[in-house]
Amino acid sequence: MSARRGLLVAFIVLDNPQSSVLDMQSVSFASGKPTFTKYLDTFPFPFYTLVQDIGRLPSVISDLLRQWMEIAAA
């Protein structure tokens, strides 16, 4: 885990509520039938947060740092 090395890799998604990443899906076909998968279900980053209100960004970043410090101290 990167916290053991003193690193935190986090992805902050600044999202537009009118065309949200939460609504994004991909489709694949198995046996001719469509299978829909939400984009965030296969998001490649284990630590991410989604911010739709830019005014909340400072508190989101401070929460992120607080949580990282708790993990690093454990």
Distance bins in CASP14 RR format, pairs under 12 A and 6 or more apart:
PFRMAT RR
TARGET T0000
AUTHOR 0000-0000-0000
RMODE 2
METHOD distances of the structure
MODEL  1
1 7 0 0 0 0 1 0 0 0 0 0 0
1 8 0 0 0 0 0 1 0 0 0 0 0
1 9 0 0 0 0 0 1 0 0 0 0 0
1 46 0 0 0 0 1 0 0 0 0 0 0
1 47 0 0 0 0 0 1 0 0 0 0 0
1 68 0 0 0 0 0 1 0 0 0 0 0
1 71 1 0 0 1 0 0 0 0 0 0 0
1 72 0 0 0 0 1 0 0 0 0 0 0
1 74 0 0 0 0 0 1 0 0 0 0 0
2 8 1 0 0 1 0 0 0 0 0 0 0
2 9 1 0 1 0 0 0 0 0 0 0 0
2 10 0 0 0 0 1 0 0 0 0 0 0
2 45 0 0 0 0 0 1 0 0 0 0 0
2 46 0 0 0 0 1 0 0 0 0 0 0
2 47 0 0 0 0 1 0 0 0 0 0 0
2 68 0 0 0 0 1 0 0 0 0 0 0
2 71 0 0 0 0 1 0 0 0 0 0 0
2 72 0 0 0 0 1 0 0 0 0 0 0
3 9 0 0 0 0 1 0 0 0 0 0 0
3 10 0 0 0 0 0 1 0 0 0 0 0
3 46 0 0 0 0 0 1 0 0 0 0 0
3 47 0 0 0 0 1 0 0 0 0 0 0
3 65 0 0 0 0 0 1 0 0 0 0 0
3 67 0 0 0 0 1 0 0 0 0 0 0
3 68 1 0 0 1 0 0 0 0 0 0 0
3 69 0 0 0 0 1 0 0 0 0 0 0
3 70 0 0 0 0 1 0 0 0 0 0 0
3 71 1 0 1 0 0 0 0 0 0 0 0
3 72 1 0 1 0 0 0 0 0 0 0 0
3 73 0 0 0 0 1 0 0 0 0 0 0
3 74 0 0 0 0 1 0 0 0 0 0 0
4 68 0 0 0 0 0 1 0 0 0 0 0
4 71 0 0 0 0 1 0 0 0 0 0 0
4 72 1 0 0 1 0 0 0 0 0 0 0
4 73 0 0 0 0 0 1 0 0 0 0 0
4 74 0 0 0 0 0 1 0 0 0 0 0
5 72 0 0 0 0 1 0 0 0 0 0 0
6 68 0 0 0 0 1 0 0 0 0 0 0
6 69 0 0 0 0 0 1 0 0 0 0 0
6 71 0 0 0 0 1 0 0 0 0 0 0
6 72 1 0 0 1 0 0 0 0 0 0 0
6 73 0 0 0 0 0 1 0 0 0 0 0
7 47 0 0 0 0 0 1 0 0 0 0 0
7 68 0 0 0 0 1 0 0 0 0 0 0
7 71 0 0 0 0 0 1 0 0 0 0 0
7 72 0 0 0 0 1 0 0 0 0 0 0
8 45 0 0 0 0 0 1 0 0 0 0 0
8 46 0 0 0 0 0 1 0 0 0 0 0
8 47 1 0 0 1 0 0 0 0 0 0 0
8 48 0 0 0 0 0 1 0 0 0 0 0
8 61 0 0 0 0 0 1 0 0 0 0 0
8 64 1 0 0 1 0 0 0 0 0 0 0
8 65 1 0 0 1 0 0 0 0 0 0 0
8 66 0 0 0 0 0 1 0 0 0 0 0
8 67 0 0 0 0 1 0 0 0 0 0 0
8 68 1 0 1 0 0 0 0 0 0 0 0
8 69 0 0 0 0 1 0 0 0 0 0 0
8 70 0 0 0 0 0 1 0 0 0 0 0
8 71 0 0 0 0 1 0 0 0 0 0 0
8 72 0 0 0 0 1 0 0 0 0 0 0
9 44 0 0 0 0 0 1 0 0 0 0 0
9 45 1 0 0 1 0 0 0 0 0 0 0
9 46 0 0 0 0 1 0 0 0 0 0 0
9 47 1 0 0 1 0 0 0 0 0 0 0
9 48 0 0 0 0 1 0 0 0 0 0 0
9 64 0 0 0 0 0 1 0 0 0 0 0
9 68 0 0 0 0 0 1 0 0 0 0 0
10 45 1 0 0 1 0 0 0 0 0 0 0
10 46 0 0 0 0 1 0 0 0 0 0 0
10 47 1 0 1 0 0 0 0 0 0 0 0
10 48 1 0 0 1 0 0 0 0 0 0 0
10 49 1 0 0 1 0 0 0 0 0 0 0
10 50 0 0 0 0 0 1 0 0 0 0 0
10 51 0 0 0 0 0 1 0 0 0 0 0
10 60 0 0 0 0 1 0 0 0 0 0 0
10 61 0 0 0 0 1 0 0 0 0 0 0
10 63 0 0 0 0 0 1 0 0 0 0 0
10 64 1 0 1 0 0 0 0 0 0 0 0
10 65 0 0 0 0 1 0 0 0 0 0 0
10 67 0 0 0 0 1 0 0 0 0 0 0
10 68 1 0 0 1 0 0 0 0 0 0 0
10 71 0 0 0 0 0 1 0 0 0 0 0
11 21 0 0 0 0 0 1 0 0 0 0 0
11 40 0 0 0 0 0 1 0 0 0 0 0
11 43 1 0 0 1 0 0 0 0 0 0 0
11 44 0 0 0 0 1 0 0 0 0 0 0
11 45 1 0 1 0 0 0 0 0 0 0 0
11 46 0 0 0 0 1 0 0 0 0 0 0
11 47 1 0 0 1 0 0 0 0 0 0 0
11 48 1 0 1 0 0 0 0 0 0 0 0
11 49 1 0 0 1 0 0 0 0 0 0 0
11 50 0 0 0 0 1 0 0 0 0 0 0
11 51 0 0 0 0 0 1 0 0 0 0 0
11 64 0 0 0 0 0 1 0 0 0 0 0
12 21 0 0 0 0 0 1 0 0 0 0 0
12 45 0 0 0 0 0 1 0 0 0 0 0
12 47 0 0 0 0 1 0 0 0 0 0 0
12 48 1 0 0 1 0 0 0 0 0 0 0
12 49 1 0 1 0 0 0 0 0 0 0 0
12 50 0 0 0 0 1 0 0 0 0 0 0
12 51 1 0 0 1 0 0 0 0 0 0 0
12 52 0 0 0 0 0 1 0 0 0 0 0
12 54 0 0 0 0 0 1 0 0 0 0 0
12 56 0 0 0 0 0 1 0 0 0 0 0
12 57 1 0 0 1 0 0 0 0 0 0 0
12 58 0 0 0 0 0 1 0 0 0 0 0
12 60 1 0 0 1 0 0 0 0 0 0 0
12 61 1 0 0 1 0 0 0 0 0 0 0
12 63 0 0 0 0 0 1 0 0 0 0 0
12 64 1 0 0 1 0 0 0 0 0 0 0
12 65 0 0 0 0 0 1 0 0 0 0 0
13 20 0 0 0 0 1 0 0 0 0 0 0
13 21 1 0 1 0 0 0 0 0 0 0 0
13 22 0 0 0 0 1 0 0 0 0 0 0
13 24 0 0 0 0 0 1 0 0 0 0 0
13 39 0 0 0 0 0 1 0 0 0 0 0
13 40 0 0 0 0 1 0 0 0 0 0 0
13 43 0 0 0 0 1 0 0 0 0 0 0
13 45 0 0 0 0 1 0 0 0 0 0 0
13 47 0 0 0 0 0 1 0 0 0 0 0
13 48 1 0 0 1 0 0 0 0 0 0 0
13 49 1 0 0 1 0 0 0 0 0 0 0
13 50 1 0 1 0 0 0 0 0 0 0 0
13 51 1 0 0 1 0 0 0 0 0 0 0
13 52 0 0 0 0 1 0 0 0 0 0 0
13 54 0 0 0 0 0 1 0 0 0 0 0
13 57 0 0 0 0 0 1 0 0 0 0 0
13 60 0 0 0 0 0 1 0 0 0 0 0
14 20 0 0 0 0 0 1 0 0 0 0 0
14 21 0 0 0 0 1 0 0 0 0 0 0
14 48 0 0 0 0 0 1 0 0 0 0 0
14 49 0 0 0 0 0 1 0 0 0 0 0
14 50 0 0 0 0 1 0 0 0 0 0 0
14 51 1 0 1 0 0 0 0 0 0 0 0
14 52 0 0 0 0 1 0 0 0 0 0 0
14 53 0 0 0 0 1 0 0 0 0 0 0
14 54 1 0 0 1 0 0 0 0 0 0 0
14 55 0 0 0 0 0 1 0 0 0 0 0
14 56 0 0 0 0 0 1 0 0 0 0 0
14 57 1 0 0 1 0 0 0 0 0 0 0
14 60 0 0 0 0 0 1 0 0 0 0 0
14 61 0 0 0 0 0 1 0 0 0 0 0
15 21 1 0 1 0 0 0 0 0 0 0 0
15 22 1 0 0 1 0 0 0 0 0 0 0
15 23 0 0 0 0 1 0 0 0 0 0 0
15 24 0 0 0 0 0 1 0 0 0 0 0
15 39 0 0 0 0 0 1 0 0 0 0 0
15 40 0 0 0 0 0 1 0 0 0 0 0
15 48 0 0 0 0 0 1 0 0 0 0 0
15 49 0 0 0 0 0 1 0 0 0 0 0
15 50 1 0 1 0 0 0 0 0 0 0 0
15 51 1 0 0 1 0 0 0 0 0 0 0
15 52 1 0 1 0 0 0 0 0 0 0 0
15 53 0 0 0 0 1 0 0 0 0 0 0
15 54 0 0 0 0 1 0 0 0 0 0 0
15 56 0 0 0 0 0 1 0 0 0 0 0
15 57 0 0 0 0 0 1 0 0 0 0 0
15 60 0 0 0 0 0 1 0 0 0 0 0
16 22 0 0 0 0 0 1 0 0 0 0 0
16 23 0 0 0 0 0 1 0 0 0 0 0
16 24 0 0 0 0 0 1 0 0 0 0 0
16 50 0 0 0 0 0 1 0 0 0 0 0
16 51 0 0 0 0 0 1 0 0 0 0 0
16 52 1 0 0 1 0 0 0 0 0 0 0
16 53 0 0 0 0 0 1 0 0 0 0 0
16 54 0 0 0 0 0 1 0 0 0 0 0
17 23 0 0 0 0 1 0 0 0 0 0 0
17 50 0 0 0 0 0 1 0 0 0 0 0
17 51 0 0 0 0 0 1 0 0 0 0 0
17 52 1 0 1 0 0 0 0 0 0 0 0
17 53 0 0 0 0 1 0 0 0 0 0 0
17 54 0 0 0 0 0 1 0 0 0 0 0
18 52 0 0 0 0 1 0 0 0 0 0 0
19 52 0 0 0 0 0 1 0 0 0 0 0
20 38 0 0 0 0 0 1 0 0 0 0 0
20 39 0 0 0 0 1 0 0 0 0 0 0
20 40 0 0 0 0 0 1 0 0 0 0 0
20 50 0 0 0 0 1 0 0 0 0 0 0
20 51 0 0 0 0 0 1 0 0 0 0 0
20 52 1 0 0 1 0 0 0 0 0 0 0
21 38 0 0 0 0 1 0 0 0 0 0 0
21 39 1 0 0 1 0 0 0 0 0 0 0
21 40 1 0 0 1 0 0 0 0 0 0 0
21 41 0 0 0 0 0 1 0 0 0 0 0
21 43 0 0 0 0 1 0 0 0 0 0 0
21 48 0 0 0 0 0 1 0 0 0 0 0
21 49 0 0 0 0 0 1 0 0 0 0 0
21 50 1 0 0 1 0 0 0 0 0 0 0
21 51 0 0 0 0 0 1 0 0 0 0 0
21 52 0 0 0 0 1 0 0 0 0 0 0
22 38 1 0 0 1 0 0 0 0 0 0 0
22 39 0 0 0 0 1 0 0 0 0 0 0
22 40 1 0 0 1 0 0 0 0 0 0 0
22 41 0 0 0 0 0 1 0 0 0 0 0
22 43 0 0 0 0 0 1 0 0 0 0 0
22 50 1 0 0 1 0 0 0 0 0 0 0
22 52 0 0 0 0 1 0 0 0 0 0 0
23 36 0 0 0 0 0 1 0 0 0 0 0
23 38 0 0 0 0 1 0 0 0 0 0 0
23 39 0 0 0 0 1 0 0 0 0 0 0
23 40 0 0 0 0 0 1 0 0 0 0 0
23 50 0 0 0 0 0 1 0 0 0 0 0
23 52 0 0 0 0 0 1 0 0 0 0 0
24 36 0 0 0 0 0 1 0 0 0 0 0
24 37 0 0 0 0 1 0 0 0 0 0 0
24 38 1 0 0 1 0 0 0 0 0 0 0
24 39 1 1 0 0 0 0 0 0 0 0 0
24 40 1 0 0 1 0 0 0 0 0 0 0
24 41 0 0 0 0 0 1 0 0 0 0 0
24 42 0 0 0 0 0 1 0 0 0 0 0
24 43 0 0 0 0 0 1 0 0 0 0 0
24 50 0 0 0 0 0 1 0 0 0 0 0
25 34 0 0 0 0 0 1 0 0 0 0 0
25 35 0 0 0 0 0 1 0 0 0 0 0
25 36 1 0 1 0 0 0 0 0 0 0 0
25 37 1 0 0 1 0 0 0 0 0 0 0
25 38 1 0 1 0 0 0 0 0 0 0 0
25 39 1 0 0 1 0 0 0 0 0 0 0
25 40 0 0 0 0 1 0 0 0 0 0 0
25 41 0 0 0 0 1 0 0 0 0 0 0
25 42 0 0 0 0 0 1 0 0 0 0 0
26 34 0 0 0 0 0 1 0 0 0 0 0
26 35 0 0 0 0 1 0 0 0 0 0 0
26 36 1 0 0 1 0 0 0 0 0 0 0
26 37 1 0 1 0 0 0 0 0 0 0 0
26 38 0 0 0 0 1 0 0 0 0 0 0
26 39 1 0 0 1 0 0 0 0 0 0 0
26 40 0 0 0 0 0 1 0 0 0 0 0
26 41 0 0 0 0 1 0 0 0 0 0 0
26 42 1 0 0 1 0 0 0 0 0 0 0
26 43 0 0 0 0 0 1 0 0 0 0 0
27 33 0 0 0 0 0 1 0 0 0 0 0
27 34 1 0 1 0 0 0 0 0 0 0 0
27 35 1 0 0 1 0 0 0 0 0 0 0
27 36 1 0 1 0 0 0 0 0 0 0 0
27 37 1 0 0 1 0 0 0 0 0 0 0
27 38 0 0 0 0 0 1 0 0 0 0 0
27 39 0 0 0 0 0 1 0 0 0 0 0
28 34 1 0 0 1 0 0 0 0 0 0 0
28 35 1 0 1 0 0 0 0 0 0 0 0
28 36 0 0 0 0 1 0 0 0 0 0 0
28 37 1 0 0 1 0 0 0 0 0 0 0
28 42 0 0 0 0 0 1 0 0 0 0 0
29 35 1 0 0 1 0 0 0 0 0 0 0
29 36 0 0 0 0 0 1 0 0 0 0 0
29 37 0 0 0 0 0 1 0 0 0 0 0
30 36 0 0 0 0 0 1 0 0 0 0 0
30 37 0 0 0 0 0 1 0 0 0 0 0
35 41 0 0 0 0 0 1 0 0 0 0 0
36 42 0 0 0 0 0 1 0 0 0 0 0
37 43 0 0 0 0 0 1 0 0 0 0 0
39 48 0 0 0 0 0 1 0 0 0 0 0
39 50 0 0 0 0 0 1 0 0 0 0 0
40 46 0 0 0 0 0 1 0 0 0 0 0
40 48 0 0 0 0 1 0 0 0 0 0 0
40 49 0 0 0 0 0 1 0 0 0 0 0
40 50 1 0 0 1 0 0 0 0 0 0 0
43 49 0 0 0 0 0 1 0 0 0 0 0
43 50 0 0 0 0 1 0 0 0 0 0 0
47 64 0 0 0 0 1 0 0 0 0 0 0
47 67 0 0 0 0 1 0 0 0 0 0 0
47 68 0 0 0 0 1 0 0 0 0 0 0
47 71 0 0 0 0 1 0 0 0 0 0 0
48 60 0 0 0 0 0 1 0 0 0 0 0
48 64 0 0 0 0 1 0 0 0 0 0 0
49 56 0 0 0 0 1 0 0 0 0 0 0
49 57 0 0 0 0 1 0 0 0 0 0 0
49 59 0 0 0 0 0 1 0 0 0 0 0
49 60 1 0 1 0 0 0 0 0 0 0 0
49 61 0 0 0 0 1 0 0 0 0 0 0
49 62 0 0 0 0 0 1 0 0 0 0 0
49 63 0 0 0 0 1 0 0 0 0 0 0
49 64 1 0 0 1 0 0 0 0 0 0 0
49 65 0 0 0 0 0 1 0 0 0 0 0
49 67 0 0 0 0 1 0 0 0 0 0 0
49 68 0 0 0 0 0 1 0 0 0 0 0
50 56 0 0 0 0 0 1 0 0 0 0 0
50 57 0 0 0 0 0 1 0 0 0 0 0
50 60 0 0 0 0 1 0 0 0 0 0 0
51 57 1 0 1 0 0 0 0 0 0 0 0
51 58 0 0 0 0 0 1 0 0 0 0 0
51 59 0 0 0 0 1 0 0 0 0 0 0
51 60 1 0 1 0 0 0 0 0 0 0 0
51 61 0 0 0 0 1 0 0 0 0 0 0
51 63 0 0 0 0 0 1 0 0 0 0 0
51 64 0 0 0 0 0 1 0 0 0 0 0
52 60 0 0 0 0 0 1 0 0 0 0 0
53 59 0 0 0 0 0 1 0 0 0 0 0
53 60 0 0 0 0 1 0 0 0 0 0 0
54 60 0 0 0 0 1 0 0 0 0 0 0
54 61 0 0 0 0 0 1 0 0 0 0 0
55 61 0 0 0 0 0 1 0 0 0 0 0
56 62 0 0 0 0 0 1 0 0 0 0 0
56 63 0 0 0 0 1 0 0 0 0 0 0
56 64 0 0 0 0 0 1 0 0 0 0 0
57 63 0 0 0 0 0 1 0 0 0 0 0
57 64 0 0 0 0 0 1 0 0 0 0 0
58 64 0 0 0 0 0 1 0 0 0 0 0
58 65 0 0 0 0 0 1 0 0 0 0 0
59 65 0 0 0 0 0 1 0 0 0 0 0
59 66 0 0 0 0 0 1 0 0 0 0 0
60 66 0 0 0 0 0 1 0 0 0 0 0
60 67 0 0 0 0 0 1 0 0 0 0 0
61 67 0 0 0 0 0 1 0 0 0 0 0
61 68 0 0 0 0 0 1 0 0 0 0 0
62 68 0 0 0 0 0 1 0 0 0 0 0
62 69 0 0 0 0 0 1 0 0 0 0 0
63 69 0 0 0 0 0 1 0 0 0 0 0
63 70 0 0 0 0 0 1 0 0 0 0 0
64 70 0 0 0 0 0 1 0 0 0 0 0
64 71 0 0 0 0 0 1 0 0 0 0 0
65 71 0 0 0 0 0 1 0 0 0 0 0
65 72 0 0 0 0 0 1 0 0 0 0 0
66 72 0 0 0 0 0 1 0 0 0 0 0
66 73 0 0 0 0 0 1 0 0 0 0 0
67 73 0 0 0 0 0 1 0 0 0 0 0
67 74 0 0 0 0 0 1 0 0 0 0 0
68 74 0 0 0 0 0 1 0 0 0 0 0
END
